[in-house]
Amino acid sequence: MENQFSASAESPIGVGIIIAYLAIVLLGLIISWKIFVKASKPGWAAIIPIYNIIVLLEIVGRPTWWVILLFIPFVNFVILILICIDLAKSFGKSTAFGIGLFFLNLIFGAILAFGDAVYQGPSAQIPNKLANN
């Protein structure tokens, strides 16, 4: 006897969950694409794993070796919060908006992508102390 409460891929609930998941992923890709284009980066970079993070780090002005930090448990949360705050500031938004980007990424990302925010350059540009001497 088959379990009537199982949510397999053939059930309407399973199909609905898969469709909802794919819609959320597609929305996230569209938002990332639009943010990259606003920052004068290629939109297609948003769909390539790891490279999209490298491009995002370029947008906010952080070093590309920070990608490694995103693979370290617990450290990655701190780094992601800093990246979200830097992204918000790169588009002229506040630190609170950056925190919103971290916790409600799709909502605040859509505001950033489709709103009137203009890219102002990397907010976290780390000064080169050797160049100053």
C-alpha positions in Angstrom: 0.0 0.0 0.0 1.4 3.4 -1.0 1.8 6.1 1.6 -0.8 8.8 0.8 1.3 11.5 2.5 4.4 11.2 0.5 5.3 14.2 -1.7 6.9 12.7 -4.7 7.7 14.5 -7.9 4.5 13.2 -9.5 2.2 14.7 -6.9 0.8 18.2 -7.4 2.5 19.4 -4.2 5.9 18.1 -5.4 5.5 19.7 -8.9 4.4 23.0 -7.3 7.4 23.0 -5.0 9.8 22.4 -7.9 8.2 25.1 -10.0 8.3 27.6 -7.1 12.0 26.7 -6.5 12.9 27.2 -10.2 11.0 30.6 -10.2 12.9 31.8 -7.2 16.3 30.7 -8.7 15.4 32.4 -12.0 14.3 35.6 -10.2 17.7 35.6 -8.3 19.6 35.2 -11.6 17.7 38.1 -13.2 18.3 40.3 -10.2 22.0 39.5 -10.2 22.2 40.0 -13.9 20.6 43.5 -13.6 22.9 44.5 -10.7 26.0 43.4 -12.7 24.9 45.4 -15.7 24.2 48.5 -13.6 27.8 48.2 -12.3 29.1 48.0 -15.9 30.0 44.3 -15.6 28.8 41.6 -18.1 25.4 40.3 -17.1 26.3 36.7 -18.1 28.8 36.6 -15.3 25.9 36.2 -12.9 25.1 32.7 -14.1 28.7 31.3 -13.8 29.4 29.8 -10.3 32.4 31.2 -8.4 33.1 33.7 -11.2 29.9 35.6 -10.2 31.4 36.0 -6.7 34.7 37.2 -8.1 32.8 39.8 -10.2 30.7 40.8 -7.2 33.9 41.3 -5.2 35.2 43.5 -8.0 32.0 45.6 -7.9 32.3 46.2 -4.1 36.1 46.7 -4.2 37.2 43.7 -2.1 40.1 41.5 -3.0 39.4 38.4 -5.0 41.0 36.1 -2.5 38.0 36.7 -0.3 36.4 33.9 -2.4 38.4 31.5 -0.2 36.9 32.9 3.0 33.4 32.1 1.7 34.2 28.4 1.9 35.1 28.6 5.7 32.1 27.8 7.9 30.9 30.7 10.1 33.5 33.1 8.6 31.4 33.0 5.4 28.5 34.6 7.2 30.6 37.6 8.3 32.1 38.0 4.9 28.7 37.8 3.2 27.4 40.5 5.6 30.4 42.7 4.7 29.8 42.1 1.0 26.1 43.0 1.2 26.9 46.2 3.1 29.6 47.1 0.6 27.2 46.4 -2.3 24.6 48.6 -0.8 27.1 51.4 -0.2 28.5 51.0 -3.8 25.0 51.9 -5.0 24.6 54.8 -2.6 22.4 52.9 0.0 22.8 52.7 3.8 24.3 50.1 6.0 20.8 49.1 7.1 20.0 48.4 3.4 23.0 46.2 3.3 21.8 44.2 6.3 18.4 43.9 4.5 20.3 42.6 1.5 21.8 39.9 3.7 18.5 38.8 5.3 16.0 39.4 2.6 18.2 39.1 -0.5 15.5 38.8 -3.2 13.5 41.7 -1.9 16.3 44.2 -1.3 18.2 42.9 -4.4 15.1 43.6 -6.5 15.0 47.1 -5.1 18.6 47.6 -5.9 18.3 46.1 -9.4 15.1 47.6 -10.6 15.0 50.8 -8.5 16.7 54.1 -9.2 20.0 53.2 -7.5 23.0 54.2 -9.5 26.4 52.5 -9.2 28.9 54.9 -7.6 32.0 52.8 -7.7 33.5 50.3 -5.3 32.8 51.4 -1.7 35.4 49.2 -0.1 38.4 50.3 -2.1 41.4 49.2 0.0 44.1 51.8 -0.4 47.5 50.6 -1.5 50.0 51.8 1.1 52.9 51.0 -1.2 51.6 53.4 -3.8 51.4 56.2 -1.4 55.1 56.1 -0.4 
